[in-house]
């Protein structure tokens, strides 16, 4: 008997119409998570909200976990783009440490404004669905790329490890906050302390202002 491949269609192989349906499912999932929470959400509700038939939805996502992982990955991708763009503007800090602190601070504030999405990120991190895991790996790569963009002066030999530490600290502090083991303020302070701890050794000190010796005339 021929084995039927029930894997969802790869995104890169989708037509514009299929990408539109996929986007509708993701948008509906994010809206419902904000309205009713991740625990109560069902695929049927997402399909009703998006107008995509339930059977069709499984051509795009293998499970609810896969859909939710794709939803938080898409929202987080847009967040990263906004954070990086802001740190390339006139408000950007001078050093890698300052930029990275601003980066994670902005990210935590975004999750503070939409706490259900913070709970969603923590929930999908424990998924065993292989397609959800693949999506989350892509999300981790996006984090790494964004951090690289704001810490460009870190030596190449240390860059991967620095980004790994910061990304895992961010996930850990979000998890601690969402699960009630810490306050948001404490989570944010610890995360910023981690950023400073790992990046300060690679910071190029700015020269001290020129001091005129006592009794000497200024030029």
C-alpha positions in Angstrom: 0.0 0.0 0.0 1.3 3.4 -0.9 1.9 5.6 2.1 0.2 9.0 1.8 2.3 12.0 2.8 0.2 14.0 5.2 2.9 16.7 5.8 1.7 20.3 5.5 2.7 22.0 2.3 6.1 23.9 2.6 5.7 27.7 2.7 8.1 28.1 -0.2 5.9 25.9 -2.4 2.6 27.8 -1.7 0.8 29.8 -4.3 -0.2 33.4 -3.5 -3.7 32.2 -2.8 -2.4 29.6 -0.4 -0.2 32.1 1.3 -3.2 34.3 1.8 -5.1 31.4 3.5 -2.1 30.6 5.7 -1.9 34.3 6.7 -5.6 34.3 7.5 -5.2 31.3 9.8 -2.3 33.0 11.6 -4.1 36.3 12.0 -7.2 34.5 13.4 -5.1 32.4 15.8 -3.3 35.5 17.2 -6.6 37.4 17.6 -8.2 34.4 19.4 -5.2 33.9 21.7 -5.5 37.6 22.8 -9.3 37.2 23.3 -9.6 33.8 25.0 -6.1 32.6 25.8 -4.0 29.8 24.4 -5.5 27.0 26.5 -9.1 27.5 25.3 -8.2 27.9 21.6 -9.3 25.2 19.2 -8.6 24.7 15.5 -12.3 24.8 14.7 -12.5 28.3 16.2 -9.6 29.5 14.1 -11.1 28.1 11.0 -14.5 29.7 11.7 -12.8 33.1 12.3 -10.5 32.9 9.2 -13.1 31.4 6.8 -10.8 28.5 6.0 -12.2 25.0 6.1 -10.9 22.7 8.9 -9.7 20.1 6.4 -7.9 22.7 4.4 -6.3 24.2 7.5 -4.4 20.9 8.0 -2.8 21.3 4.6 -1.0 24.3 6.1 -0.4 23.2 9.7 0.0 19.7 11.1 -1.6 20.5 14.4 -2.8 23.3 16.7 0.8 23.5 18.1 2.2 24.0 14.6 -0.3 26.8 13.9 0.4 28.5 17.2 4.2 28.2 16.7 3.8 29.8 13.3 1.6 32.5 14.7 4.0 33.6 17.5 7.0 33.3 15.1 5.3 35.7 12.7 4.4 38.2 15.4 7.9 38.0 16.9 9.5 38.4 13.5 7.6 41.7 13.0 8.6 42.8 16.5 12.3 42.1 15.8 12.1 44.1 12.6 10.7 47.1 14.5 13.3 46.8 17.3 16.2 46.6 14.9 14.9 49.5 12.8 14.6 51.7 15.8 18.2 50.9 16.9 19.5 51.9 13.5 17.8 55.3 13.9 18.9 58.5 15.7 17.9 57.1 19.1 20.4 54.2 18.9 23.0 53.9 21.6 26.6 54.3 20.9 27.9 50.9 22.0 26.8 47.3 21.5 25.8 46.9 25.2 23.5 49.9 25.1 21.9 48.9 21.9 21.4 45.3 23.1 19.9 46.5 26.4 17.5 48.8 24.4 16.7 45.8 22.2 15.6 43.4 25.0 13.9 46.2 26.9 11.8 47.0 23.9 11.0 43.3 23.4 9.9 42.8 27.0 7.7 45.9 26.8 6.0 44.5 23.7 5.2 41.3 25.5 4.0 43.3 28.5 1.5 45.0 26.2 0.2 41.6 24.9 0.7 39.2 27.8 -1.3 36.4 26.1 1.3 36.3 23.4 4.0 35.9 26.1 2.0 33.0 27.4 1.7 31.7 23.8 5.5 31.8 23.3 6.1 29.9 26.5 3.4 27.3 25.8 4.6 26.5 22.3 8.3 26.2 23.5 7.3 22.9 25.1 5.6 21.4 22.0 6.8 18.1 20.6 5.2 18.5 17.2 8.1 18.2 14.7 6.8 21.0 12.5 6.2 23.3 15.5 9.8 22.5 16.6 11.1 23.4 13.1 9.2 26.7 13.2 10.6 27.5 16.6 14.1 26.8 15.4 13.5 29.4 12.6 12.3 31.8 15.3 15.6 31.2 17.2 17.6 31.9 14.1 15.6 35.2 13.6 16.5 36.2 17.2 20.1 35.5 16.5 20.1 37.5 13.3 18.5 40.5 15.0 20.9 40.4 17.9 23.8 40.2 15.5 22.5 43.4 13.8 22.6 45.3 17.1 25.9 43.9 18.4 28.0 44.2 15.3 31.2 45.0 17.2 31.4 41.7 19.1 34.3 39.6 17.8 33.2 36.8 15.5 34.8 34.2 17.8 32.4 35.2 20.6 29.4 36.4 18.7 27.5 33.1 18.5 27.9 32.4 22.2 26.9 35.9 23.2 23.7 35.8 21.1 22.9 32.3 22.5 23.2 33.5 26.1 21.1 36.6 25.5 18.4 34.7 23.6 18.1 32.0 26.3 18.1 34.5 29.0 15.2 36.3 27.3 13.2 33.1 26.9 14.0 32.1 30.5 12.9 35.4 32.0 9.7 35.4 29.9 8.9 31.9 31.2 9.6 32.9 34.8 7.2 35.9 34.5 4.5 34.0 32.7 4.5 31.2 35.2 4.4 33.5 38.1 7.8 32.8 39.5 8.9 36.5 39.2 7.6 39.9 38.5 7.9 41.5 35.1 10.1 44.2 36.6 12.5 41.7 38.1 12.6 39.7 34.9 13.4 42.7 32.9 16.2 43.9 35.3 17.8 40.4 35.3 17.7 40.2 31.5 19.3 43.6 31.1 22.0 42.6 33.7 22.8 39.5 31.7 23.1 41.6 28.5 25.5 43.9 30.3 27.5 41.1 31.8 28.1 39.3 28.5 28.7 42.4 26.3 30.7 44.7 28.5 33.9 42.8 28.0 33.7 43.5 24.2 32.8 47.2 24.6 35.3 49.6 23.2 35.7 52.4 25.8 35.2 55.9 24.6 38.2 58.2 25.3 38.0 60.4 28.4 37.5 64.1 27.7 40.8 66.0 27.5 41.8 67.4 30.8 43.8 70.6 30.9 46.6 70.3 33.6 46.2 72.5 36.6 47.9 75.9 36.0 48.2 75.4 32.2 46.6 77.7 29.7 43.8 76.3 27.4 44.7 76.5 23.7 
